[in-house]
């Protein structure tokens, strides 16, 4: 999260006790483009599960790969 913020990417985290399904539903309602869901298995594997607004789940990917993809896509939009 710190690496994304350092590169001027807007990041928000929800550490509340709300179930994942409700958090995902809320994020879809407010049109969050990219959601990174980190469950227990993801933490053990050093991965994150990626979900896109209207794109659904994209599967689990290594954290470094996801961060690199996000940074690359934001740089393309700024150019």
mmCIF file of the N, C-alpha and C atoms, coordinates in Angstrom:
data_MODEL
# 
_entry.id   MODEL 
# 
loop_
_atom_site.group_PDB 
_atom_site.id 
_atom_site.type_symbol 
_atom_site.label_atom_id 
_atom_site.label_alt_id 
_atom_site.label_comp_id 
_atom_site.label_asym_id 
_atom_site.label_entity_id 
_atom_site.label_seq_id 
_atom_site.pdbx_PDB_ins_code 
_atom_site.Cartn_x 
_atom_site.Cartn_y 
_atom_site.Cartn_z 
_atom_site.occupancy 
_atom_site.B_iso_or_equiv 
_atom_site.pdbx_formal_charge 
_atom_site.auth_seq_id 
_atom_site.auth_comp_id 
_atom_site.auth_asym_id 
_atom_site.auth_atom_id 
_atom_site.pdbx_PDB_model_num 
ATOM 1   N N  . UNK A 1 1  ? 0.817   -1.173  0.000   1.00 0.00 ? 1  UNK A N  1 
ATOM 2   C CA . UNK A 1 1  ? 0.000   0.000   0.000   1.00 0.00 ? 1  UNK A CA 1 
ATOM 3   C C  . UNK A 1 1  ? 0.871   1.252   0.000   1.00 0.00 ? 1  UNK A C  1 
ATOM 4   N N  . UNK A 1 2  ? 1.963   1.217   0.733   1.00 0.00 ? 2  UNK A N  1 
ATOM 5   C CA . UNK A 1 2  ? 2.847   2.378   0.820   1.00 0.00 ? 2  UNK A CA 1 
ATOM 6   C C  . UNK A 1 2  ? 3.477   2.683   -0.532  1.00 0.00 ? 2  UNK A C  1 
ATOM 7   N N  . UNK A 1 3  ? 3.831   1.652   -1.282  1.00 0.00 ? 3  UNK A N  1 
ATOM 8   C CA . UNK A 1 3  ? 4.442   1.863   -2.597  1.00 0.00 ? 3  UNK A CA 1 
ATOM 9   C C  . UNK A 1 3  ? 3.459   2.535   -3.551  1.00 0.00 ? 3  UNK A C  1 
ATOM 10  N N  . UNK A 1 4  ? 2.203   2.142   -3.502  1.00 0.00 ? 4  UNK A N  1 
ATOM 11  C CA . UNK A 1 4  ? 1.194   2.757   -4.358  1.00 0.00 ? 4  UNK A CA 1 
ATOM 12  C C  . UNK A 1 4  ? 0.981   4.222   -3.964  1.00 0.00 ? 4  UNK A C  1 
ATOM 13  N N  . UNK A 1 5  ? 0.869   4.483   -2.679  1.00 0.00 ? 5  UNK A N  1 
ATOM 14  C CA . UNK A 1 5  ? 0.674   5.863   -2.217  1.00 0.00 ? 5  UNK A CA 1 
ATOM 15  C C  . UNK A 1 5  ? 1.868   6.739   -2.568  1.00 0.00 ? 5  UNK A C  1 
ATOM 16  N N  . UNK A 1 6  ? 3.073   6.185   -2.472  1.00 0.00 ? 6  UNK A N  1 
ATOM 17  C CA . UNK A 1 6  ? 4.275   6.941   -2.812  1.00 0.00 ? 6  UNK A CA 1 
ATOM 18  C C  . UNK A 1 6  ? 4.274   7.353   -4.275  1.00 0.00 ? 6  UNK A C  1 
ATOM 19  N N  . UNK A 1 7  ? 3.567   6.593   -5.108  1.00 0.00 ? 7  UNK A N  1 
ATOM 20  C CA . UNK A 1 7  ? 3.471   6.897   -6.533  1.00 0.00 ? 7  UNK A CA 1 
ATOM 21  C C  . UNK A 1 7  ? 2.161   7.596   -6.880  1.00 0.00 ? 7  UNK A C  1 
ATOM 22  N N  . UNK A 1 8  ? 1.551   8.246   -5.889  1.00 0.00 ? 8  UNK A N  1 
ATOM 23  C CA . UNK A 1 8  ? 0.349   9.062   -6.077  1.00 0.00 ? 8  UNK A CA 1 
ATOM 24  C C  . UNK A 1 8  ? -0.877  8.268   -6.529  1.00 0.00 ? 8  UNK A C  1 
ATOM 25  N N  . UNK A 1 9  ? -0.979  7.016   -6.125  1.00 0.00 ? 9  UNK A N  1 
ATOM 26  C CA . UNK A 1 9  ? -2.150  6.195   -6.419  1.00 0.00 ? 9  UNK A CA 1 
ATOM 27  C C  . UNK A 1 9  ? -3.052  6.253   -5.191  1.00 0.00 ? 9  UNK A C  1 
ATOM 28  N N  . UNK A 1 10 ? -4.319  6.564   -5.416  1.00 0.00 ? 10 UNK A N  1 
ATOM 29  C CA . UNK A 1 10 ? -5.273  6.667   -4.313  1.00 0.00 ? 10 UNK A CA 1 
ATOM 30  C C  . UNK A 1 10 ? -5.579  5.263   -3.795  1.00 0.00 ? 10 UNK A C  1 
ATOM 31  N N  . UNK A 1 11 ? -5.378  5.049   -2.500  1.00 0.00 ? 11 UNK A N  1 
ATOM 32  C CA . UNK A 1 11 ? -5.550  3.737   -1.877  1.00 0.00 ? 11 UNK A CA 1 
ATOM 33  C C  . UNK A 1 11 ? -6.386  3.900   -0.618  1.00 0.00 ? 11 UNK A C  1 
ATOM 34  N N  . UNK A 1 12 ? -7.302  2.969   -0.400  1.00 0.00 ? 12 UNK A N  1 
ATOM 35  C CA . UNK A 1 12 ? -8.089  2.955   0.815   1.00 0.00 ? 12 UNK A CA 1 
ATOM 36  C C  . UNK A 1 12 ? -8.150  1.516   1.299   1.00 0.00 ? 12 UNK A C  1 
ATOM 37  N N  . UNK A 1 13 ? -8.053  1.312   2.605   1.00 0.00 ? 13 UNK A N  1 
ATOM 38  C CA . UNK A 1 13 ? -8.098  -0.031  3.175   1.00 0.00 ? 13 UNK A CA 1 
ATOM 39  C C  . UNK A 1 13 ? -9.253  -0.126  4.163   1.00 0.00 ? 13 UNK A C  1 
ATOM 40  N N  . UNK A 1 14 ? -9.885  -1.285  4.211   1.00 0.00 ? 14 UNK A N  1 
ATOM 41  C CA . UNK A 1 14 ? -11.001 -1.517  5.125   1.00 0.00 ? 14 UNK A CA 1 
ATOM 42  C C  . UNK A 1 14 ? -10.645 -2.704  6.016   1.00 0.00 ? 14 UNK A C  1 
ATOM 43  N N  . UNK A 1 15 ? -10.302 -2.414  7.256   1.00 0.00 ? 15 UNK A N  1 
ATOM 44  C CA . UNK A 1 15 ? -9.924  -3.451  8.208   1.00 0.00 ? 15 UNK A CA 1 
ATOM 45  C C  . UNK A 1 15 ? -11.045 -3.744  9.201   1.00 0.00 ? 15 UNK A C  1 
ATOM 46  N N  . UNK A 1 16 ? -12.261 -3.331  8.871   1.00 0.00 ? 16 UNK A N  1 
ATOM 47  C CA . UNK A 1 16 ? -13.389 -3.549  9.776   1.00 0.00 ? 16 UNK A CA 1 
ATOM 48  C C  . UNK A 1 16 ? -13.749 -5.036  9.848   1.00 0.00 ? 16 UNK A C  1 
ATOM 49  N N  . UNK A 1 17 ? -14.608 -5.369  10.786  1.00 0.00 ? 17 UNK A N  1 
ATOM 50  C CA . UNK A 1 17 ? -15.031 -6.752  10.985  1.00 0.00 ? 17 UNK A CA 1 
ATOM 51  C C  . UNK A 1 17 ? -16.140 -7.167  10.022  1.00 0.00 ? 17 UNK A C  1 
ATOM 52  N N  . UNK A 1 18 ? -16.493 -6.284  9.093   1.00 0.00 ? 18 UNK A N  1 
ATOM 53  C CA . UNK A 1 18 ? -17.526 -6.571  8.100   1.00 0.00 ? 18 UNK A CA 1 
ATOM 54  C C  . UNK A 1 18 ? -17.081 -7.747  7.219   1.00 0.00 ? 18 UNK A C  1 
ATOM 55  N N  . UNK A 1 19 ? -17.991 -8.661  6.882   1.00 0.00 ? 19 UNK A N  1 
ATOM 56  C CA . UNK A 1 19 ? -17.617 -9.791  6.017   1.00 0.00 ? 19 UNK A CA 1 
ATOM 57  C C  . UNK A 1 19 ? -17.140 -9.318  4.635   1.00 0.00 ? 19 UNK A C  1 
ATOM 58  N N  . UNK A 1 20 ? -16.245 -10.118 4.008   1.00 0.00 ? 20 UNK A N  1 
ATOM 59  C CA . UNK A 1 20 ? -15.692 -9.786  2.693   1.00 0.00 ? 20 UNK A CA 1 
ATOM 60  C C  . UNK A 1 20 ? -16.789 -9.501  1.677   1.00 0.00 ? 20 UNK A C  1 
ATOM 61  N N  . UNK A 1 21 ? -17.820 -10.320 1.673   1.00 0.00 ? 21 UNK A N  1 
ATOM 62  C CA . UNK A 1 21 ? -18.886 -10.175 0.684   1.00 0.00 ? 21 UNK A CA 1 
ATOM 63  C C  . UNK A 1 21 ? -19.533 -8.792  0.766   1.00 0.00 ? 21 UNK A C  1 
ATOM 64  N N  . UNK A 1 22 ? -19.763 -8.301  1.979   1.00 0.00 ? 22 UNK A N  1 
ATOM 65  C CA . UNK A 1 22 ? -20.362 -6.983  2.165   1.00 0.00 ? 22 UNK A CA 1 
ATOM 66  C C  . UNK A 1 22 ? -19.391 -5.879  1.741   1.00 0.00 ? 22 UNK A C  1 
ATOM 67  N N  . UNK A 1 23 ? -18.114 -6.050  2.035   1.00 0.00 ? 23 UNK A N  1 
ATOM 68  C CA . UNK A 1 23 ? -17.117 -5.056  1.634   1.00 0.00 ? 23 UNK A CA 1 
ATOM 69  C C  . UNK A 1 23 ? -17.028 -4.968  0.111   1.00 0.00 ? 23 UNK A C  1 
ATOM 70  N N  . UNK A 1 24 ? -17.044 -6.114  -0.551  1.00 0.00 ? 24 UNK A N  1 
ATOM 71  C CA . UNK A 1 24 ? -16.979 -6.147  -2.012  1.00 0.00 ? 24 UNK A CA 1 
ATOM 72  C C  . UNK A 1 24 ? -18.222 -5.505  -2.606  1.00 0.00 ? 24 UNK A C  1 
ATOM 73  N N  . UNK A 1 25 ? -19.377 -5.802  -2.042  1.00 0.00 ? 25 UNK A N  1 
ATOM 74  C CA . UNK A 1 25 ? -20.630 -5.221  -2.515  1.00 0.00 ? 25 UNK A CA 1 
ATOM 75  C C  . UNK A 1 25 ? -20.610 -3.697  -2.391  1.00 0.00 ? 25 UNK A C  1 
ATOM 76  N N  . UNK A 1 26 ? -20.143 -3.199  -1.273  1.00 0.00 ? 26 UNK A N  1 
ATOM 77  C CA . UNK A 1 26 ? -20.056 -1.753  -1.057  1.00 0.00 ? 26 UNK A CA 1 
ATOM 78  C C  . UNK A 1 26 ? -19.097 -1.117  -2.060  1.00 0.00 ? 26 UNK A C  1 
ATOM 79  N N  . UNK A 1 27 ? -17.961 -1.750  -2.289  1.00 0.00 ? 27 UNK A N  1 
ATOM 80  C CA . UNK A 1 27 ? -16.983 -1.217  -3.242  1.00 0.00 ? 27 UNK A CA 1 
ATOM 81  C C  . UNK A 1 27 ? -17.559 -1.196  -4.658  1.00 0.00 ? 27 UNK A C  1 
ATOM 82  N N  . UNK A 1 28 ? -18.337 -2.203  -5.017  1.00 0.00 ? 28 UNK A N  1 
ATOM 83  C CA . UNK A 1 28 ? -18.985 -2.227  -6.340  1.00 0.00 ? 28 UNK A CA 1 
ATOM 84  C C  . UNK A 1 28 ? -19.997 -1.082  -6.459  1.00 0.00 ? 28 UNK A C  1 
ATOM 85  N N  . UNK A 1 29 ? -20.735 -0.823  -5.393  1.00 0.00 ? 29 UNK A N  1 
ATOM 86  C CA . UNK A 1 29 ? -21.746 0.234   -5.411  1.00 0.00 ? 29 UNK A CA 1 
ATOM 87  C C  . UNK A 1 29 ? -21.128 1.610   -5.600  1.00 0.00 ? 29 UNK A C  1 
ATOM 88  N N  . UNK A 1 30 ? -19.967 1.850   -5.002  1.00 0.00 ? 30 UNK A N  1 
ATOM 89  C CA . UNK A 1 30 ? -19.315 3.158   -5.135  1.00 0.00 ? 30 UNK A CA 1 
ATOM 90  C C  . UNK A 1 30 ? -18.343 3.187   -6.313  1.00 0.00 ? 30 UNK A C  1 
ATOM 91  N N  . UNK A 1 31 ? -18.369 2.133   -7.121  1.00 0.00 ? 31 UNK A N  1 
ATOM 92  C CA . UNK A 1 31 ? -17.624 2.034   -8.375  1.00 0.00 ? 31 UNK A CA 1 
ATOM 93  C C  . UNK A 1 31 ? -16.110 2.091   -8.212  1.00 0.00 ? 31 UNK A C  1 
ATOM 94  N N  . UNK A 1 32 ? -15.602 1.346   -7.244  1.00 0.00 ? 32 UNK A N  1 
ATOM 95  C CA . UNK A 1 32 ? -14.159 1.208   -7.093  1.00 0.00 ? 32 UNK A CA 1 
ATOM 96  C C  . UNK A 1 32 ? -13.678 0.368   -8.264  1.00 0.00 ? 32 UNK A C  1 
ATOM 97  N N  . UNK A 1 33 ? -12.726 0.877   -9.033  1.00 0.00 ? 33 UNK A N  1 
ATOM 98  C CA . UNK A 1 33 ? -12.289 0.178   -10.247 1.00 0.00 ? 33 UNK A CA 1 
ATOM 99  C C  . UNK A 1 33 ? -11.541 -1.117  -9.934  1.00 0.00 ? 33 UNK A C  1 
ATOM 100 N N  . UNK A 1 34 ? -10.533 -1.037  -9.084  1.00 0.00 ? 34 UNK A N  1 
ATOM 101 C CA . UNK A 1 34 ? -9.716  -2.213  -8.772  1.00 0.00 ? 34 UNK A CA 1 
ATOM 102 C C  . UNK A 1 34 ? -9.752  -2.458  -7.272  1.00 0.00 ? 34 UNK A C  1 
ATOM 103 N N  . UNK A 1 35 ? -10.153 -3.674  -6.907  1.00 0.00 ? 35 UNK A N  1 
ATOM 104 C CA . UNK A 1 35 ? -10.190 -4.066  -5.496  1.00 0.00 ? 35 UNK A CA 1 
ATOM 105 C C  . UNK A 1 35 ? -9.146  -5.152  -5.281  1.00 0.00 ? 35 UNK A C  1 
ATOM 106 N N  . UNK A 1 36 ? -8.384  -5.018  -4.234  1.00 0.00 ? 36 UNK A N  1 
ATOM 107 C CA . UNK A 1 36 ? -7.428  -6.043  -3.853  1.00 0.00 ? 36 UNK A CA 1 
ATOM 108 C C  . UNK A 1 36 ? -7.937  -6.671  -2.563  1.00 0.00 ? 36 UNK A C  1 
ATOM 109 N N  . UNK A 1 37 ? -8.292  -7.932  -2.636  1.00 0.00 ? 37 UNK A N  1 
ATOM 110 C CA . UNK A 1 37 ? -8.840  -8.654  -1.490  1.00 0.00 ? 37 UNK A CA 1 
ATOM 111 C C  . UNK A 1 37 ? -7.737  -9.575  -0.965  1.00 0.00 ? 37 UNK A C  1 
ATOM 112 N N  . UNK A 1 38 ? -7.428  -9.433  0.320   1.00 0.00 ? 38 UNK A N  1 
ATOM 113 C CA . UNK A 1 38 ? -6.352  -10.223 0.907   1.00 0.00 ? 38 UNK A CA 1 
ATOM 114 C C  . UNK A 1 38 ? -6.927  -11.042 2.052   1.00 0.00 ? 38 UNK A C  1 
ATOM 115 N N  . UNK A 1 39 ? -7.092  -12.327 1.818   1.00 0.00 ? 39 UNK A N  1 
ATOM 116 C CA . UNK A 1 39 ? -7.586  -13.239 2.840   1.00 0.00 ? 39 UNK A CA 1 
ATOM 117 C C  . UNK A 1 39 ? -6.431  -13.968 3.499   1.00 0.00 ? 39 UNK A C  1 
ATOM 118 N N  . UNK A 1 40 ? -6.763  -14.881 4.364   1.00 0.00 ? 40 UNK A N  1 
ATOM 119 C CA . UNK A 1 40 ? -5.745  -15.646 5.079   1.00 0.00 ? 40 UNK A CA 1 
ATOM 120 C C  . UNK A 1 40 ? -4.827  -16.428 4.159   1.00 0.00 ? 40 UNK A C  1 
ATOM 121 N N  . UNK A 1 41 ? -5.415  -17.123 3.177   1.00 0.00 ? 41 UNK A N  1 
ATOM 122 C CA . UNK A 1 41 ? -4.601  -17.901 2.232   1.00 0.00 ? 41 UNK A CA 1 
ATOM 123 C C  . UNK A 1 41 ? -3.722  -16.994 1.377   1.00 0.00 ? 41 UNK A C  1 
ATOM 124 N N  . UNK A 1 42 ? -4.259  -15.826 1.021   1.00 0.00 ? 42 UNK A N  1 
ATOM 125 C CA . UNK A 1 42 ? -3.469  -14.880 0.228   1.00 0.00 ? 42 UNK A CA 1 
ATOM 126 C C  . UNK A 1 42 ? -2.259  -14.401 1.026   1.00 0.00 ? 42 UNK A C  1 
ATOM 127 N N  . UNK A 1 43 ? -2.474  -14.094 2.292   1.00 0.00 ? 43 UNK A N  1 
ATOM 128 C CA . UNK A 1 43 ? -1.365  -13.615 3.124   1.00 0.00 ? 43 UNK A CA 1 
ATOM 129 C C  . UNK A 1 43 ? -0.273  -14.658 3.235   1.00 0.00 ? 43 UNK A C  1 
ATOM 130 N N  . UNK A 1 44 ? -0.661  -15.920 3.408   1.00 0.00 ? 44 UNK A N  1 
ATOM 131 C CA . UNK A 1 44 ? 0.321   -16.991 3.514   1.00 0.00 ? 44 UNK A CA 1 
ATOM 132 C C  . UNK A 1 44 ? 1.133   -17.138 2.225   1.00 0.00 ? 44 UNK A C  1 
ATOM 133 N N  . UNK A 1 45 ? 0.473   -16.918 1.083   1.00 0.00 ? 45 UNK A N  1 
ATOM 134 C CA . UNK A 1 45 ? 1.120   -17.088 -0.216  1.00 0.00 ? 45 UNK A CA 1 
ATOM 135 C C  . UNK A 1 45 ? 1.811   -15.815 -0.705  1.00 0.00 ? 45 UNK A C  1 
ATOM 136 N N  . UNK A 1 46 ? 1.646   -14.696 -0.010  1.00 0.00 ? 46 UNK A N  1 
ATOM 137 C CA . UNK A 1 46 ? 2.217   -13.432 -0.454  1.00 0.00 ? 46 UNK A CA 1 
ATOM 138 C C  . UNK A 1 46 ? 1.536   -12.920 -1.714  1.00 0.00 ? 46 UNK A C  1 
ATOM 139 N N  . UNK A 1 47 ? 0.236   -13.192 -1.822  1.00 0.00 ? 47 UNK A N  1 
ATOM 140 C CA . UNK A 1 47 ? -0.526  -12.831 -3.013  1.00 0.00 ? 47 UNK A CA 1 
ATOM 141 C C  . UNK A 1 47 ? -1.712  -11.948 -2.629  1.00 0.00 ? 47 UNK A C  1 
ATOM 142 N N  . UNK A 1 48 ? -2.380  -11.424 -3.653  1.00 0.00 ? 48 UNK A N  1 
ATOM 143 C CA . UNK A 1 48 ? -3.623  -10.678 -3.469  1.00 0.00 ? 48 UNK A CA 1 
ATOM 144 C C  . UNK A 1 48 ? -4.611  -11.159 -4.516  1.00 0.00 ? 48 UNK A C  1 
ATOM 145 N N  . UNK A 1 49 ? -5.884  -11.184 -4.164  1.00 0.00 ? 49 UNK A N  1 
ATOM 146 C CA . UNK A 1 49 ? -6.935  -11.523 -5.119  1.00 0.00 ? 49 UNK A CA 1 
ATOM 147 C C  . UNK A 1 49 ? -7.434  -10.228 -5.724  1.00 0.00 ? 49 UNK A C  1 
ATOM 148 N N  . UNK A 1 50 ? -7.446  -10.158 -7.039  1.00 0.00 ? 50 UNK A N  1 
ATOM 149 C CA . UNK A 1 50 ? -7.806  -8.938  -7.748  1.00 0.00 ? 50 UNK A CA 1 
ATOM 150 C C  . UNK A 1 50 ? -9.237  -9.044  -8.260  1.00 0.00 ? 50 UNK A C  1 
ATOM 151 N N  . UNK A 1 51 ? -10.012 -7.971  -8.070  1.00 0.00 ? 51 UNK A N  1 
ATOM 152 C CA . UNK A 1 51 ? -11.374 -7.863  -8.606  1.00 0.00 ? 51 UNK A CA 1 
ATOM 153 C C  . UNK A 1 51 ? -11.474 -6.527  -9.322  1.00 0.00 ? 51 UNK A C  1 
ATOM 154 N N  . UNK A 1 52 ? -12.093 -6.531  -10.478 1.00 0.00 ? 52 UNK A N  1 
ATOM 155 C CA . UNK A 1 52 ? -12.302 -5.304  -11.242 1.00 0.00 ? 52 UNK A CA 1 
ATOM 156 C C  . UNK A 1 52 ? -13.777 -4.967  -11.273 1.00 0.00 ? 52 UNK A C  1 
ATOM 157 N N  . UNK A 1 53 ? -14.083 -3.673  -11.218 1.00 0.00 ? 53 UNK A N  1 
ATOM 158 C CA . UNK A 1 53 ? -15.471 -3.222  -11.296 1.00 0.00 ? 53 UNK A CA 1 
ATOM 159 C C  . UNK A 1 53 ? -16.054 -3.683  -12.625 1.00 0.00 ? 53 UNK A C  1 
ATOM 160 N N  . UNK A 1 54 ? -17.138 -4.375  -12.595 1.00 0.00 ? 54 UNK A N  1 
ATOM 161 C CA . UNK A 1 54 ? -17.811 -4.962  -13.756 1.00 0.00 ? 54 UNK A CA 1 
ATOM 162 C C  . UNK A 1 54 ? -16.952 -5.987  -14.485 1.00 0.00 ? 54 UNK A C  1 
ATOM 163 N N  . UNK A 1 55 ? -15.812 -6.353  -13.920 1.00 0.00 ? 55 UNK A N  1 
ATOM 164 C CA . UNK A 1 55 ? -14.956 -7.354  -14.551 1.00 0.00 ? 55 UNK A CA 1 
ATOM 165 C C  . UNK A 1 55 ? -14.895 -8.633  -13.730 1.00 0.00 ? 55 UNK A C  1 
ATOM 166 N N  . UNK A 1 56 ? -15.352 -8.529  -12.493 1.00 0.00 ? 56 UNK A N  1 
ATOM 167 C CA . UNK A 1 56 ? -15.369 -9.682  -11.611 1.00 0.00 ? 56 UNK A CA 1 
ATOM 168 C C  . UNK A 1 56 ? -13.987 -10.079 -11.129 1.00 0.00 ? 56 UNK A C  1 
ATOM 169 N N  . UNK A 1 57 ? -13.921 -11.251 -10.510 1.00 0.00 ? 57 UNK A N  1 
ATOM 170 C CA . UNK A 1 57 ? -12.644 -11.710 -9.970  1.00 0.00 ? 57 UNK A CA 1 
ATOM 171 C C  . UNK A 1 57 ? -11.650 -12.036 -11.081 1.00 0.00 ? 57 UNK A C  1 
ATOM 172 N N  . UNK A 1 58 ? -10.416 -11.630 -10.879 1.00 0.00 ? 58 UNK A N  1 
ATOM 173 C CA . UNK A 1 58 ? -9.346  -11.882 -11.840 1.00 0.00 ? 58 UNK A CA 1 
ATOM 174 C C  . UNK A 1 58 ? -8.376  -12.945 -11.333 1.00 0.00 ? 58 UNK A C  1 
ATOM 175 N N  . UNK A 1 59 ? -8.609  -13.429 -10.134 1.00 0.00 ? 59 UNK A N  1 
ATOM 176 C CA . UNK A 1 59 ? -7.759  -14.469 -9.566  1.00 0.00 ? 59 UNK A CA 1 
ATOM 177 C C  . UNK A 1 59 ? -6.669  -13.892 -8.670  1.00 0.00 ? 59 UNK A C  1 
ATOM 178 N N  . UNK A 1 60 ? -5.949  -14.793 -8.036  1.00 0.00 ? 60 UNK A N  1 
ATOM 179 C CA . UNK A 1 60 ? -4.866  -14.394 -7.135  1.00 0.00 ? 60 UNK A CA 1 
ATOM 180 C C  . UNK A 1 60 ? -3.586  -14.218 -7.939  1.00 0.00 ? 60 UNK A C  1 
ATOM 181 N N  . UNK A 1 61 ? -2.849  -13.169 -7.590  1.00 0.00 ? 61 UNK A N  1 
ATOM 182 C CA . UNK A 1 61 ? -1.586  -12.861 -8.263  1.00 0.00 ? 61 UNK A CA 1 
ATOM 183 C C  . UNK A 1 61 ? -0.577  -12.442 -7.207  1.00 0.00 ? 61 UNK A C  1 
ATOM 184 N N  . UNK A 1 62 ? 0.706   -12.597 -7.496  1.00 0.00 ? 62 UNK A N  1 
ATOM 185 C CA . UNK A 1 62 ? 1.720   -12.116 -6.540  1.00 0.00 ? 62 UNK A CA 1 
ATOM 186 C C  . UNK A 1 62 ? 1.586   -10.607 -6.329  1.00 0.00 ? 62 UNK A C  1 
ATOM 187 N N  . UNK A 1 63 ? 1.776   -10.183 -5.105  1.00 0.00 ? 63 UNK A N  1 
ATOM 188 C CA . UNK A 1 63 ? 1.607   -8.783  -4.728  1.00 0.00 ? 63 UNK A CA 1 
ATOM 189 C C  . UNK A 1 63 ? 2.467   -7.859  -5.594  1.00 0.00 ? 63 UNK A C  1 
ATOM 190 N N  . UNK A 1 64 ? 3.724   -8.204  -5.807  1.00 0.00 ? 64 UNK A N  1 
ATOM 191 C CA . UNK A 1 64 ? 4.633   -7.355  -6.584  1.00 0.00 ? 64 UNK A CA 1 
ATOM 192 C C  . UNK A 1 64 ? 4.141   -7.186  -8.018  1.00 0.00 ? 64 UNK A C  1 
ATOM 193 N N  . UNK A 1 65 ? 3.590   -8.245  -8.594  1.00 0.00 ? 65 UNK A N  1 
ATOM 194 C CA . UNK A 1 65 ? 3.076   -8.178  -9.966  1.00 0.00 ? 65 UNK A CA 1 
ATOM 195 C C  . UNK A 1 65 ? 1.873   -7.236  -10.054 1.00 0.00 ? 65 UNK A C  1 
ATOM 196 N N  . UNK A 1 66 ? 0.993   -7.309  -9.081  1.00 0.00 ? 66 UNK A N  1 
ATOM 197 C CA . UNK A 1 66 ? -0.202  -6.459  -9.072  1.00 0.00 ? 66 UNK A CA 1 
ATOM 198 C C  . UNK A 1 66 ? 0.195   -4.992  -8.920  1.00 0.00 ? 66 UNK A C  1 
ATOM 199 N N  . UNK A 1 67 ? 1.108   -4.710  -8.015  1.00 0.00 ? 67 UNK A N  1 
ATOM 200 C CA . UNK A 1 67 ? 1.566   -3.332  -7.812  1.00 0.00 ? 67 UNK A CA 1 
ATOM 201 C C  . UNK A 1 67 ? 2.199   -2.805  -9.097  1.00 0.00 ? 67 UNK A C  1 
ATOM 202 N N  . UNK A 1 68 ? 3.040   -3.604  -9.743  1.00 0.00 ? 68 UNK A N  1 
ATOM 203 C CA . UNK A 1 68 ? 3.686   -3.189  -10.993 1.00 0.00 ? 68 UNK A CA 1 
ATOM 204 C C  . UNK A 1 68 ? 2.648   -2.924  -12.087 1.00 0.00 ? 68 UNK A C  1 
ATOM 205 N N  . UNK A 1 69 ? 1.626   -3.770  -12.185 1.00 0.00 ? 69 UNK A N  1 
ATOM 206 C CA . UNK A 1 69 ? 0.563   -3.581  -13.185 1.00 0.00 ? 69 UNK A CA 1 
ATOM 207 C C  . UNK A 1 69 ? -0.209  -2.281  -12.940 1.00 0.00 ? 69 UNK A C  1 
ATOM 208 N N  . UNK A 1 70 ? -0.528  -2.013  -11.681 1.00 0.00 ? 70 UNK A N  1 
ATOM 209 C CA . UNK A 1 70 ? -1.274  -0.794  -11.349 1.00 0.00 ? 70 UNK A CA 1 
ATOM 210 C C  . UNK A 1 70 ? -0.440  0.442   -11.672 1.00 0.00 ? 70 UNK A C  1 
ATOM 211 N N  . UNK A 1 71 ? 0.836   0.425   -11.294 1.00 0.00 ? 71 UNK A N  1 
ATOM 212 C CA . UNK A 1 71 ? 1.700   1.567   -11.572 1.00 0.00 ? 71 UNK A CA 1 
ATOM 213 C C  . UNK A 1 71 ? 1.874   1.782   -13.068 1.00 0.00 ? 71 UNK A C  1 
ATOM 214 N N  . UNK A 1 72 ? 2.011   0.701   -13.823 1.00 0.00 ? 72 UNK A N  1 
ATOM 215 C CA . UNK A 1 72 ? 2.158   0.813   -15.280 1.00 0.00 ? 72 UNK A CA 1 
ATOM 216 C C  . UNK A 1 72 ? 0.900   1.389   -15.919 1.00 0.00 ? 72 UNK A C  1 
ATOM 217 N N  . UNK A 1 73 ? -0.275  0.943   -15.466 1.00 0.00 ? 73 UNK A N  1 
ATOM 218 C CA . UNK A 1 73 ? -1.512  1.450   -16.057 1.00 0.00 ? 73 UNK A CA 1 
ATOM 219 C C  . UNK A 1 73 ? -1.752  2.918   -15.708 1.00 0.00 ? 73 UNK A C  1 
ATOM 220 N N  . UNK A 1 74 ? -1.354  3.352   -14.498 1.00 0.00 ? 74 UNK A N  1 
ATOM 221 C CA . UNK A 1 74 ? -1.536  4.758   -14.162 1.00 0.00 ? 74 UNK A CA 1 
ATOM 222 C C  . UNK A 1 74 ? -0.557  5.640   -14.934 1.00 0.00 ? 74 UNK A C  1 
ATOM 223 N N  . UNK A 1 75 ? 0.633   5.154   -15.185 1.00 0.00 ? 75 UNK A N  1 
ATOM 224 C CA . UNK A 1 75 ? 1.606   5.943   -15.965 1.00 0.00 ? 75 UNK A CA 1 
ATOM 225 C C  . UNK A 1 75 ? 1.140   6.070   -17.415 1.00 0.00 ? 75 UNK A C  1 
ATOM 226 N N  . UNK A 1 76 ? 0.527   5.043   -17.963 1.00 0.00 ? 76 UNK A N  1 
ATOM 227 C CA . UNK A 1 76 ? 0.009   5.101   -19.336 1.00 0.00 ? 76 UNK A CA 1 
ATOM 228 C C  . UNK A 1 76 ? -1.080  6.156   -19.446 1.00 0.00 ? 76 UNK A C  1 
ATOM 229 N N  . UNK A 1 77 ? -1.936  6.261   -18.444 1.00 0.00 ? 77 UNK A N  1 
ATOM 230 C CA . UNK A 1 77 ? -3.033  7.224   -18.470 1.00 0.00 ? 77 UNK A CA 1 
ATOM 231 C C  . UNK A 1 77 ? -2.543  8.654   -18.324 1.00 0.00 ? 77 UNK A C  1 
ATOM 232 N N  . UNK A 1 78 ? -1.433  8.831   -17.616 1.00 0.00 ? 78 UNK A N  1 
ATOM 233 C CA . UNK A 1 78 ? -0.902  10.184  -17.407 1.00 0.00 ? 78 UNK A CA 1 
ATOM 234 C C  . UNK A 1 78 ? -0.141  10.693  -18.619 1.00 0.00 ? 78 UNK A C  1 
ATOM 235 N N  . UNK A 1 79 ? 0.376   9.799   -19.428 1.00 0.00 ? 79 UNK A N  1 
ATOM 236 C CA . UNK A 1 79 ? 1.202   10.203  -20.580 1.00 0.00 ? 79 UNK A CA 1 
ATOM 237 C C  . UNK A 1 79 ? 0.375   10.814  -21.684 1.00 0.00 ? 79 UNK A C  1 
# 
